[in-house]
Amino acid sequence: MKIIVCVFALIVLVHCQAKSIAPWARFAANIRTNSWRSVITVNRNTKIVGGSYATNGQLPFQVGMYLDGTGFCGGSLISDTVILTAGHCVVGTRTFTVHAGSIDVDLTTTPAQIVTATQKILHEFYSPTNLLNDIGLVILDAPLTGTNIGAIRLPNRLQIEETFEGAVATASGWGRVSDDDGRLSQFLKFVNVNIISNVDCEAIYGPAVNDAKLCIDTNSGFEGTCFGDSGGPLTITEADGISTAVGITSFVDDGGCQTGNPAGFTRVSMYIDWISQHSGIPVRP
């Protein structure tokens, strides 16, 4: 599961036509998002590069969202009515069809829920040019509760200054398994990756990698996120054994998901006040 950015230029990872981001120095690093806005064909056999199949209930906060029926993004439940996702997944989208409670994107193998939403909140300073403030919320028309469904924990206030450099994190989604395969994976995948320093990431993509972004090592292109994973979670497991959302899948090198360059995420800890303001979820001290 990989994201698309460019270093050459960042690329968002929505399951759709990749959106090239305007040149930005070396960042001009072309960025691709991890979303997808073309007709979706589900891949029933392949899996996230370097990853493993998730089991039912393993990632209860993970949701899949069909965007206006023609695009696909991931997201994280942060309450029973609010989904945290990427800004490039909500911008221009009118209707979200949310699938939750199943590792099967078709919802054919386990009990699951499907709800719709038309209310979204895009960060007021979101920039499609360099993916600054690539964060958004989807407000559900009805709550999501039940088997294999639960909210992810958000960072606390003390973690605003935490870089998470060197931490092992988990990225997940139904995105493409490789640059050559244009289909989504039918079953939810996850992969464990290492968070790297922003200094190392900026050396590749330039100054667009600011404090509000976070990057991972893609292990020479063998592990990471890809198209269709946009908006999904990057989590760490803390000392108390509980998972905390630290990133939102955002971009990869515009050369593709397997170039070996870092994949990028929106750093959740930098937006906890914004999330609280718009969701009503109190910030943990």
N, C-alpha and C positions, 0 to 999 in steps of 0.2 A: 504494500500500500504505500503509495508515494505521492508527493505533491509536486506541483510544477512551478518552478521559478526559473528565472533566467540569470545568469551572471553576466552576468553576461546578460541578464534580463530575467525578471521574475515571472513565473507563470502560476496563476491560480489553479487550484486543483478541483474545480467543479467538474462534474461529469458533463462536459459540454465542449463546445469549441473553445480551445485554449485562448485566453485573452492575453495578448502580449502587453507587457507594461512598458510604458515609455522609457527610453534609455535614461539612465541615471548614473553618470560616471561609469564605473565598471559595473555598477549595479545594473547599470544600463545593461546591468545584469538583468537580463530579460527575465521577468517573473511570470510564471504560470500559476494560476490557482488550481486547486484540486477539485474543482467542481466540474459538472458535466452538463452541457445544455444542448446536446444533440439527442437523437433518438436513442434510447437505451436498449441494449441487448444484454440480457443477463448471462454471465458465464457460470455454468453449473459445475465446472470441474477444477478451475484453477484457484490459486490462492495468493494472498499478499506475499510479495517477494520477501524471503527470509522469515516469514511469519508462520503462525500456527492457527489452526481452527480454534475459535472460542467455543466454550461449552455453554449450554443454556444457563442463564443466571450469573455467568462469570462477569459480565459487563452490563449490569442492569440499567445503567444510565445511558447506554448507547442507543441512539435512535437513527433511523434512516428516513430521509425526507425527499419525496418527489416534488419537484418545483414546477408548478403549473403543468404538471403531467409530462414535461419534456426534459427535465433536468433532475439531477440527484446530488444530494449533499448529506453529510453526517451531522450529528449534533449530540449534545449532552443534556440530559434532564438535570436541572438544578433545583427544581421543585416539581410538584405534580402538574403544574400548568405552564412552566417556563422552560424553554430550550435555549441553551447557549450554543451559538454557531458562528461562522465567519460572516463578516460584513458582505463579502462578495457572493454569499449564498442568498442573502435576503434582498440585496439591491435589485430592483426591477421585478421581483417575484411577487405575484398577487395571491396565490394559493399554495399552501403547504399541505401535503398529505403525509402524515407522520406514522411510521410503522415502529412499534415498540414491543418488547417482550419476547422476541424470537431472534435466533441467530440466522434464520432463513429470511432473506430479503423478500421472498415471495409469501412468507408467513404460512407455509403449507405444512410444516413439520411439528409445530408446537403451538399451544394457545398463545395468542398475541392480541394486540389492540391496534386499531387504526383510527386516528382522529384527524380532523382537519383544522386548519388555522388560516386566518386571513390577516391577523394583526401581527405586525412586526415592528421592531425598533432597530434602526440602523444608527451606528455612532454618528453623531452630528459632524465629526471631522474626518469621516472615512474618505480615503483617497484611492481611487482605482488606479491612479498613475504609479504609485509606489507602495500601495497596500498599507499605508499608515492607518492605524485604528481599524484594522480589519476584524471587526467584532459586531455582532448583532444578536438580537433576541427574537424568538418566535413565541407568541403568547397563544396558548391553545384554547380552543372553543370549549373543551371539556377536559377534566383532569385525567391523567394517565396513572392508574394504580393497578395492582394485581400481581400475579405471578411473574417473576423475573423482571420486574420493573422497579426502579428506585433511583433516587437523586444522587448525584456525585457531590462530594464536598468541595467547596471553594477554598482558596488560600485564606489564611488569617492575616491580620494587619501587620504582624511581625515579618511576614514573608514577602512584603513589598520590596524589601532590600535584598532578598535572597536571589542569587543568580541561578542556583540549581546546577551549576557547572559540575560535571563529573557524575551526576546522579543517573541512575538507570531509570528510564521512563518507558511507559507502554503506549504505543500508538495503535489505533484500531479503526476499522472501517470495512466497507464492501468495495473499495476501489480496485482499480486495475492491478493486475499482477505484474505487468511489464509494459514497456513502451510500445511493444508490438501487438499487444492484445487490447482491442478497443472495448471489451465487454467488462461489465461489473462482475464481481464474484457473487455467487448466490449465497454463500455462507460467510458470516462475519469472521474476519481474521484479526489477529493482533501480532505485534512484533515488539520485542524489547530492544531499546536503543539507548545510546549514551548522549546526554546533553553536553554540548560543547560551549566554549566561551563565545560571547558576542564579538570579542576581538578577532577570533579565528574566523567567525562567520563574515564579519565586516571586511576582512581581508579579501574575501571572494566576491561579495556582493556590493561592497561600498557603503556609504553613509546612510542608506535607507534602512540598514540594520541598526535600529536604535534600541533604547532601553525597553521599549514596548514589544520587542520581538525576542524570540528564543529559537535556537537552532539545534539540530541533532546531527550526529555523525551517521552517514548512511552506509558505512562499512563498504566503501568502494562501489556503492550502488546495489549491493545485495540485500539491503534492509532499508525500509522506510515507507513513506506514504506515496500515493499516486493519484491520478485523476479519479474522482468519485469519492475520495476521502475527505475532501474539503469540509471544514466545519466540525469535523470529528474531534474527539478528545486526545490529549496527551496527558497521561497521569503518572504520578509517582505514588508508591506505597510508603507511608510514613511509619515511624516507630510504633505507633499504636495499632498498626495493621490496617488502617483505613486508607483508601485511595483518595487523592486530592487532584483536582484538575489544575494543571499548570500551563497547558497550552491548547490552542485551537488551530487545527490544521489549516495552513494558509498557502504556502507556495513551495515550488521547487525550481531548479535551474531550468531555463527555457530550452535547454538541450534535451530535457526529458527527465524521467524519474530515476534513470539508471546511470547518470553521468558520473556519480561518485561524489558530487558536490553536496553540501549540507542541504537539508530540508528545513523550511522555516515555519514557525508558529507564532500566533499572537500570544503574548505573555499575559496570562490571566491575572496574575497578581497586581499588575499595573492598572487594572480596570475594576477592582473590587468595589470601589465607591460608585462607579458608573453603573455596574450591575445592580448593586443594592438600590440605587436611586430609581431604576426603571423596573425592577422586579419585586421590590419590597422585601427581599431577603436580607436580613441584617448581616453586617460584616462581623466575622469572628474576631475577638480581640487578640 
